[in-house]
C-alpha cells in the first residue's frame, strides 16, 4: 500500500509550471489570433490543449492538437483562434498533456470597425488610437480644444496612432480623422497625462 502512495506522488513532481517549449508566439491578423509554438524532439505523443482567458487566472479550452506517437523530431505547430476577446487583452497558454502548462502569452486584439478605439482611455503616453483602415488610405488626425483651437496634427497610412509622440494638454480634446474621399470621423477623448 505504501508503494502505491509513493507511485502517485512521483508524477506530481514532474508536473512543471513551464515545460521545455522551444518557442511560443502569438500575433493578430484580421481580428483573429494566430498562436504558434515549437515542441522539443520526442514530445509528439502528448495532446496539446489551447486555452484562452480574459485574465491570467481563468482559462477556457478553445482547441486541441492530438499527439501522434513515434515521431522523435522537433515539431512546429500553429492554431488560429477565430473568436478572441475583442478590444481587450487575451491571455493564452498551452496545456501540454501530463507535463504541465506553457508560459502565458498576453496579446491585445482591437476591433475598430466603423469606430475609433483609444486604449487605454483616459489617454496617456502609452495609449494608441485605433481606427478602421483596411485599404491603408492616408489619414490625417487632428486634435482640437473644445473651443476649436488646433492642438496637434498627424498623418498615417496605418490603422493606429501612438500617443507617445503627441504633445497634448491634460483634459478633454476633440479629434477629427480625415481619410481620402471619406466623411471625417469626429469624437472626444480625455487626456490624463502625456
C-alpha positions in Angstrom: 0.0 0.0 0.0 2.9 2.4 0.8 4.3 1.7 -2.7 1.0 2.9 -4.3 1.2 6.2 -2.4 4.8 6.7 -3.5 3.9 6.0 -7.1 1.2 8.6 -7.1 3.5 11.3 -5.7 6.2 10.9 -8.4 4.1 12.2 -11.4 3.1 15.3 -9.4 6.8 16.3 -9.1 7.1 16.0 -12.9 4.2 18.4 -13.3 6.2 21.5 -14.2 5.0 25.1 -14.4 6.9 25.8 -17.6 8.0 22.7 -19.5 10.6 22.8 -22.2 8.7 24.5 -25.0 11.2 25.7 -27.6 9.1 28.7 -28.6 5.6 30.2 -28.2 4.4 33.3 -30.1 1.0 35.0 -30.8 0.1 37.5 -33.4 -3.1 39.2 -34.6 -4.4 39.2 -38.1 -7.8 40.4 -39.1 -9.2 40.2 -35.5 -8.0 36.6 -35.2 -5.2 35.3 -33.1 -2.5 33.1 -34.6 -0.8 31.1 -31.9 2.4 29.2 -32.9 4.9 27.1 -30.9 7.6 24.6 -31.2 7.9 21.4 -29.1 11.2 19.6 -28.4 12.1 16.3 -30.0 10.1 13.3 -28.7 7.2 15.3 -27.4 4.7 14.4 -30.1 2.8 11.7 -28.1 1.3 14.3 -25.8 -2.1 16.0 -26.6 -1.8 19.8 -26.6 -4.8 21.9 -25.4 -5.0 25.5 -26.3 -6.5 27.8 -23.6 -7.8 31.4 -23.8 -8.7 33.7 -21.0 -9.7 37.3 -20.2 -7.2 37.3 -17.4 -4.2 35.2 -16.4 -6.1 33.0 -13.9 -9.3 31.8 -15.6 -8.9 29.9 -18.9 -11.3 28.1 -21.3 -10.1 25.4 -23.6 -10.6 26.5 -27.3 -8.8 23.8 -29.2 -6.8 20.6 -29.2 -3.9 19.2 -31.1 -3.8 15.4 -30.7 -0.5 13.7 -30.2 0.9 11.1 -32.6 3.4 8.7 -31.1 6.5 7.5 -32.9 8.0 10.8 -34.3 11.1 12.0 -32.4 11.8 15.3 -34.2 11.2 18.8 -33.1 7.7 20.0 -34.2 6.2 23.4 -35.2 2.5 24.0 -34.6 0.1 26.8 -35.2 -3.6 27.3 -34.2 -6.0 30.1 -35.2 -8.4 31.4 -32.6 -11.3 32.8 -34.7 -13.2 34.5 -31.8 -10.8 36.1 -29.4 -12.0 38.7 -26.8 -12.1 42.0 -28.7 -10.8 45.4 -27.5 -9.1 43.9 -24.5 -6.1 41.7 -23.7 -6.3 38.0 -24.4 -4.3 35.5 -22.3 -3.2 32.3 -24.0 -1.4 29.2 -22.8 -0.9 25.6 -23.7 -1.7 22.6 -21.5 0.9 20.1 -22.5 -0.7 16.7 -21.6 0.5 15.5 -18.3 3.6 17.7 -18.4 2.1 21.0 -17.4 1.4 24.4 -18.8 3.4 26.7 -21.1 4.1 30.2 -20.1 1.1 32.6 -20.5 1.2 34.9 -23.5 -0.8 38.2 -23.4 -2.0 39.9 -26.6 -4.4 42.7 -27.2 -7.0 42.3 -30.1 -8.5 45.6 -31.2 -11.6 45.8 -33.4 -12.3 49.4 -34.6 -14.8 48.7 -37.4 -16.6 52.0 -38.1 -15.3 53.3 -34.8 -12.4 54.8 -33.1 -10.9 53.0 -30.1 -8.4 54.6 -27.7 -6.6 52.0 -25.5 -6.1 52.7 -22.6 -8.5 55.6 -22.0 -8.2 58.2 -20.5 -5.2 58.6 -22.7 -1.6 58.7 -21.6 1.7 58.4 -23.4 1.2 54.6 -23.7 -2.2 54.9 -25.4 -3.0 54.1 -29.0 -5.8 55.3 -31.2 -7.1 52.6 -33.5 -9.5 53.1 -36.4 -10.7 51.0 -39.4 -8.3 51.5 -42.4 -8.2 48.2 -44.3 -7.0 49.8 -47.6 -4.3 51.8 -45.8 -5.6 55.1 -47.0 -3.6 58.2 -45.9 -5.4 59.5 -42.8 -5.0 62.9 -41.2 -5.7 63.1 -37.5 -6.2 66.5 -35.9 -6.7 67.3 -32.2 -8.6 70.5 -31.1 -9.5 72.2 -27.9 -13.2 72.4 -27.0 -13.1 76.0 -28.4 -11.8 74.7 -31.7 -8.1 75.7 -31.5 -5.8 73.2 -33.3 -3.5 71.5 -30.8 -1.7 68.9 -33.0 -1.9 67.2 -36.4 -0.5 63.8 -37.6 -1.0 61.6 -40.6 -0.6 57.9 -41.2 -1.4 55.2 -43.7 -1.8 52.6 -41.0 -4.8 51.9 -38.7 -3.3 53.4 -35.5 -1.7 56.4 -33.9 0.6 56.1 -30.9 0.3 58.9 -28.3 3.9 58.7 -27.2 4.9 61.3 -29.9 2.0 63.7 -29.3 2.0 66.8 -27.2 -1.5 67.3 -25.9 -2.6 69.1 -22.8 -4.5 67.3 -20.0 -8.2 67.4 -20.2 -10.9 66.9 -22.9 -9.9 67.2 -26.6 -11.7 66.7 -29.8 -10.2 64.5 -32.6 -11.0 64.5 -36.3 -9.9 61.7 -38.6 -10.0 62.6 -42.3 -9.4 59.7 -44.8 -9.1 60.3 -48.5 -12.5 60.6 -50.1 -14.4 59.7 -46.9 -16.6 61.6 -44.4 -14.5 62.7 -41.4 -14.9 60.9 -38.1 -15.1 63.2 -35.0 -15.0 62.3 -31.4 -14.0 63.4 -27.9 -11.3 61.9 -25.7 -9.8 62.6 -22.3 -6.1 63.1 -21.9 -4.8 62.1 -18.4 -1.2 62.9 -19.0 1.3 62.6 -21.8 
